Amino acid sequence: MTTPVRFGILGAAGITPSSLIRPAAANPEVELVAVAARSRSRAEAFAKAHHIGRVEDNYEALLAADDIDAIYIPLPNSEHARWTVAALDAGKHVLVEKPFASNAEEAMRVAARAALSDKVVMEAFHYRHHPLMAEVLGLISDGAIGDLVDVSATFDIQLPDRTNIRYIHDLAGGATMDLGCYCLHFVRSIVGEEPEVVSGSFRPSPEDDRIDERLTAELRFPGGVTGTISSSLLEEVERQSATITGTLGRIRVEGFVKPHEGNSVTLFTDGDATEIEVPLHPRATNASSGCSSKPSGRGCR
């Protein structure tokens, strides 16, 4: 690239420093131009803390700025679809935090709008562009475990604070929306097909039974592969793990959601366990490269 991608940040969310600000500081292809928040004072405090050069009065002003190429959206889940469409209408690329939308209707609306645009719209599943995922997809593509049989993924945390937005239905909270979306994204990326839900069970929040504190779903893919996804806001120990089973063996993945903080890939075949070395961070030359959405080898390494 000859010029950096100039980002505007929509909201002063706590996830932004780790998801965008610190990575951008290490990437000369990215420039953080401005931020807007629910109030100007909030945006000003955020900009000062993170050395962002400009504050816009509101979200609309940020979208209208001519010197911004792309918008990062870390707002509550309920706002993702609305502001993704607004950013596209303003002629901007969009990096939106997961989940892409609050429900199927919103997702279809965003997809339809994106289809009419020449801009990039990307859901921020960053793990998909990490060497860990490239290694796992490469093992499968190379036939290390034979034909796929089953893929399971789990993401658990402990979140006792009932005032957290993840417990608010109107903000599209719940374990599946916050955590389980990673598991579903992972198994879909591995299999490369769209599943149907065979069965599911969940534990509702005692304060609002529309919120799932814990959910497990059994899946089946058109080619016959099965899958399980599970997520919970109630567990004492954080867990982000997956097992990929084939006709000749299986792959165990730990830390798939946040591989840059620690991960492991273990290949089990013929009674042997082989640890696969994966770096914590992508090489700088590959940091901005994309990956195919289907298992097509080690193209991201």
C-alpha positions as CSV (number, residue, x, y, z in Angstrom):
1,M,0.0,0.0,0.0
2,T,1.2,3.5,-0.8
3,T,-1.0,5.3,1.7
4,P,-2.4,4.0,5.1
5,V,-6.0,3.1,5.7
6,R,-7.4,6.0,7.7
7,F,-9.8,4.8,10.5
8,G,-12.5,6.6,12.4
9,I,-13.6,5.0,15.7
10,L,-17.3,4.9,16.4
11,G,-17.6,4.9,20.2
12,A,-15.2,4.9,23.2
13,A,-15.5,1.2,23.9
14,G,-13.1,-0.7,26.2
15,I,-12.3,-3.3,23.6
16,T,-10.8,-0.7,21.2
17,P,-7.3,-0.4,22.6
18,S,-6.6,-4.2,22.3
19,S,-8.5,-4.7,19.1
20,L,-7.5,-1.7,17.1
21,I,-5.4,1.0,18.8
22,R,-2.3,-1.1,19.8
23,P,-2.3,-3.2,16.6
24,A,-2.6,0.0,14.5
25,A,0.4,1.5,16.3
26,A,2.5,-1.4,15.1
27,N,1.2,-1.3,11.5
28,P,2.3,1.5,9.2
29,E,-0.6,0.6,6.9
30,V,-3.2,1.9,9.4
31,E,-3.8,5.5,10.7
32,L,-6.2,6.4,13.4
33,V,-7.7,9.7,12.5
34,A,-10.6,10.5,14.8
35,V,-13.1,9.2,17.3
36,A,-16.7,10.0,18.2
37,A,-18.7,8.9,21.3
38,R,-22.1,9.3,22.9
39,S,-20.8,12.6,24.3
40,R,-18.0,14.9,23.2
41,S,-16.4,14.8,26.6
42,R,-16.3,11.1,26.6
43,A,-14.7,11.1,23.2
44,E,-12.2,13.8,24.3
45,A,-11.1,11.7,27.3
46,F,-10.7,8.6,25.1
47,A,-8.7,10.5,22.5
48,K,-6.4,12.0,25.1
49,A,-5.8,8.6,26.7
50,H,-5.0,6.9,23.4
51,H,-3.3,9.8,21.5
52,I,-6.0,10.1,18.8
53,G,-5.6,13.4,17.0
54,R,-9.2,14.5,16.5
55,V,-12.7,14.3,18.1
56,E,-15.9,14.6,16.2
57,D,-19.1,15.9,17.8
58,N,-21.1,12.8,17.0
59,Y,-21.3,9.6,15.0
60,E,-22.8,11.3,12.0
61,A,-20.0,13.8,11.8
62,L,-17.4,11.0,11.9
63,L,-19.1,9.2,9.1
64,A,-19.2,12.4,7.0
65,A,-15.5,13.1,7.3
66,D,-13.7,13.1,4.0
67,D,-10.3,12.1,5.4
68,I,-11.6,8.8,6.8
69,D,-11.6,5.6,4.7
70,A,-12.9,3.1,7.2
71,I,-15.0,2.9,10.3
72,Y,-14.4,0.7,13.3
73,I,-17.6,-0.2,15.2
74,P,-17.2,-1.5,18.8
75,L,-20.6,-0.4,19.9
76,P,-23.1,-2.7,21.8
77,N,-24.3,-5.6,19.7
78,S,-27.7,-4.0,19.1
79,E,-26.1,-1.1,17.3
80,H,-23.8,-3.0,14.9
81,A,-26.2,-3.5,12.0
82,R,-27.6,0.1,12.1
83,W,-24.2,1.8,12.0
84,T,-22.7,-0.7,9.5
85,V,-25.4,0.3,7.1
86,A,-24.9,4.0,7.9
87,A,-21.1,3.7,7.3
88,L,-21.7,2.0,4.0
89,D,-24.1,4.7,3.0
90,A,-21.4,7.2,3.8
91,G,-19.0,5.4,1.5
92,K,-16.7,3.9,4.1
93,H,-15.2,0.5,4.6
94,V,-16.4,-1.2,7.8
95,L,-14.7,-3.3,10.5
96,V,-17.5,-4.2,12.9
97,E,-17.2,-6.1,16.1
98,K,-18.8,-9.5,16.4
99,P,-21.6,-10.4,16.2
100,F,-22.4,-8.8,12.8
101,A,-26.0,-8.1,13.7
102,S,-28.6,-8.9,16.5
103,N,-30.8,-11.2,14.5
104,A,-31.3,-12.8,11.0
105,E,-33.4,-9.9,9.7
106,E,-30.6,-7.4,10.6
107,A,-27.9,-9.6,9.1
108,M,-29.8,-10.0,5.8
109,R,-30.3,-6.2,5.7
110,V,-26.6,-5.5,6.2
111,A,-25.6,-8.3,3.7
112,A,-27.9,-6.8,1.1
113,R,-26.5,-3.3,1.6
114,A,-22.9,-4.6,1.5
115,A,-23.7,-6.5,-1.8
116,L,-24.5,-3.2,-3.4
117,S,-21.3,-1.5,-2.3
118,D,-17.7,-1.8,-3.4
119,K,-16.5,-1.4,0.2
120,V,-15.1,-4.0,2.5
121,V,-17.4,-5.1,5.3
122,M,-15.6,-7.3,7.8
123,E,-16.7,-8.9,11.1
124,A,-13.9,-8.6,13.6
125,F,-13.1,-12.3,14.1
126,H,-9.4,-11.5,14.2
127,Y,-8.4,-15.1,15.1
128,R,-9.3,-16.1,11.5
129,H,-6.2,-14.3,10.2
130,H,-3.8,-15.7,12.8
131,P,-1.2,-18.4,12.0
132,L,-3.0,-20.8,14.4
133,M,-6.0,-21.0,12.1
134,A,-3.8,-21.2,9.0
135,E,-1.9,-24.2,10.6
136,V,-5.2,-26.0,11.6
137,L,-6.7,-25.5,8.1
138,G,-3.4,-26.7,6.6
139,L,-3.4,-29.9,8.6
140,I,-6.9,-30.7,7.5
141,S,-6.2,-29.8,3.9
142,D,-3.1,-32.0,4.0
143,G,-5.2,-35.0,5.2
144,A,-3.5,-35.3,8.6
145,I,-6.7,-36.5,10.2
146,G,-8.4,-37.9,7.1
147,D,-12.0,-36.9,6.3
148,L,-13.8,-34.6,8.7
149,V,-16.2,-36.3,11.1
150,D,-17.0,-33.8,13.9
151,V,-16.0,-30.3,15.0
152,S,-16.7,-29.0,18.5
153,A,-15.8,-25.6,20.0
154,T,-16.3,-24.1,23.5
155,F,-15.8,-20.6,24.8
156,D,-16.5,-20.0,28.5
157,I,-15.8,-17.1,30.9
158,Q,-17.0,-16.0,34.3
159,L,-19.1,-12.8,34.3
160,P,-20.9,-12.3,37.6
161,D,-21.7,-8.7,37.1
162,R,-25.4,-8.7,36.2
163,T,-25.3,-5.0,35.2
164,N,-22.9,-5.8,32.3
165,I,-24.4,-5.2,28.8
166,R,-24.0,-9.0,28.1
167,Y,-27.0,-9.5,30.4
168,I,-29.2,-6.9,28.7
169,H,-31.5,-8.3,26.1
170,D,-32.2,-5.0,24.3
171,L,-28.5,-4.6,23.7
172,A,-28.4,-8.1,22.2
173,G,-26.7,-9.7,25.1
174,G,-26.3,-13.4,26.1
175,A,-23.6,-16.1,26.0
176,T,-24.2,-17.0,22.4
177,M,-24.1,-13.5,21.1
178,D,-20.9,-12.7,23.0
179,L,-19.1,-16.0,23.1
180,G,-20.9,-18.7,21.2
181,C,-20.6,-16.7,17.9
182,Y,-16.9,-17.4,18.0
183,C,-17.6,-21.2,18.3
184,L,-20.1,-21.1,15.5
185,H,-17.7,-19.1,13.3
186,F,-14.9,-21.5,14.0
187,V,-16.8,-24.7,13.1
188,R,-18.3,-23.1,10.0
189,S,-14.8,-22.0,8.9
190,I,-13.4,-25.5,9.4
191,V,-16.2,-27.4,7.6
192,G,-16.8,-24.7,5.0
193,E,-20.6,-25.3,4.9
194,E,-23.7,-23.9,6.6
195,P,-25.1,-26.2,9.4
196,E,-28.6,-26.9,10.6
197,V,-29.3,-27.0,14.3
198,V,-30.3,-30.5,15.4
199,S,-30.9,-29.7,19.1
200,G,-30.0,-27.2,21.7
201,S,-30.3,-26.5,25.4
202,F,-29.7,-23.3,27.5
203,R,-29.8,-21.9,30.9
204,P,-31.8,-18.6,31.0
205,S,-30.8,-15.7,33.2
206,P,-33.0,-15.5,36.3
207,E,-33.4,-11.7,35.7
208,D,-34.5,-12.1,32.1
209,D,-35.3,-15.5,30.6
210,R,-34.6,-14.1,27.1
211,I,-30.9,-14.0,28.0
212,D,-28.9,-17.3,27.8
213,E,-26.2,-17.6,30.5
214,R,-25.1,-20.9,29.0
215,L,-26.0,-22.6,25.7
216,T,-25.1,-25.8,23.9
217,A,-26.2,-26.6,20.3
218,E,-25.8,-29.8,18.2
219,L,-25.2,-29.1,14.5
220,R,-25.2,-31.1,11.3
221,F,-23.6,-30.0,8.0
222,P,-24.9,-31.0,4.6
223,G,-21.9,-33.2,3.9
224,G,-22.6,-35.3,7.1
225,V,-20.1,-33.7,9.5
226,T,-21.5,-33.1,12.9
227,G,-20.6,-30.3,15.4
228,T,-21.2,-28.9,18.8
229,I,-20.9,-25.4,20.0
230,S,-21.1,-24.3,23.7
231,S,-20.6,-21.1,25.6
232,S,-21.2,-19.9,29.1
233,L,-20.9,-16.7,31.2
234,L,-20.9,-18.7,34.4
235,E,-17.6,-20.8,34.5
236,E,-14.9,-20.2,37.0
237,V,-12.1,-20.9,34.5
238,E,-12.0,-19.3,31.1
239,R,-11.9,-21.9,28.3
240,Q,-11.5,-21.4,24.6
241,S,-10.9,-24.8,23.0
242,A,-11.9,-26.9,20.1
243,T,-11.6,-30.5,18.9
244,I,-11.6,-31.5,15.2
245,T,-12.2,-35.2,14.7
246,G,-11.4,-37.1,11.4
247,T,-11.4,-40.6,10.2
248,L,-7.6,-40.9,10.9
249,G,-7.2,-38.8,14.0
250,R,-8.0,-35.5,15.7
251,I,-6.7,-32.0,16.4
252,R,-7.0,-30.3,19.7
253,V,-6.8,-26.5,19.7
254,E,-6.5,-24.4,22.8
255,G,-6.8,-20.6,22.8
256,F,-8.4,-20.3,19.4
257,V,-10.3,-17.2,20.3
258,K,-7.3,-15.2,21.5
259,P,-4.3,-17.0,20.0
260,H,-2.0,-14.0,20.5
261,E,-2.3,-14.5,24.2
262,G,-1.4,-18.1,24.2
263,N,-2.4,-21.2,22.1
264,S,-1.6,-24.8,21.4
265,V,-2.3,-27.2,18.6
266,T,-2.0,-30.9,19.2
267,L,-2.3,-33.6,16.5
268,F,-3.4,-37.1,17.7
269,T,-2.8,-39.9,15.2
270,D,-2.1,-43.6,15.7
271,G,-1.9,-43.2,19.4
272,D,0.8,-40.5,19.2
273,A,0.4,-36.8,20.2
274,T,2.4,-34.2,18.3
275,E,2.6,-30.6,19.4
276,I,2.4,-28.2,16.5
277,E,4.4,-25.0,17.0
278,V,2.4,-21.9,16.2
279,P,3.7,-18.3,16.9
280,L,1.8,-16.0,19.2
281,H,1.8,-13.2,16.7
282,P,1.5,-13.1,12.9
283,R,4.7,-12.1,11.0
284,A,4.6,-8.4,10.3
285,T,4.6,-9.1,6.5
286,N,1.4,-11.1,6.9
287,A,-0.4,-9.0,9.5
288,S,-2.8,-7.5,7.0
289,S,-3.2,-10.5,4.6
290,G,-6.5,-12.2,4.3
291,C,-7.5,-15.9,4.3
292,S,-9.9,-17.9,2.3
293,S,-13.2,-18.6,4.1
294,K,-12.8,-22.3,3.4
295,P,-10.0,-24.8,4.3
296,S,-7.7,-24.4,1.4
297,G,-4.3,-24.8,3.0
298,R,-1.7,-22.6,4.6
299,G,-2.3,-19.5,2.5
300,C,-2.2,-17.1,5.5
301,R,1.3,-18.1,6.7
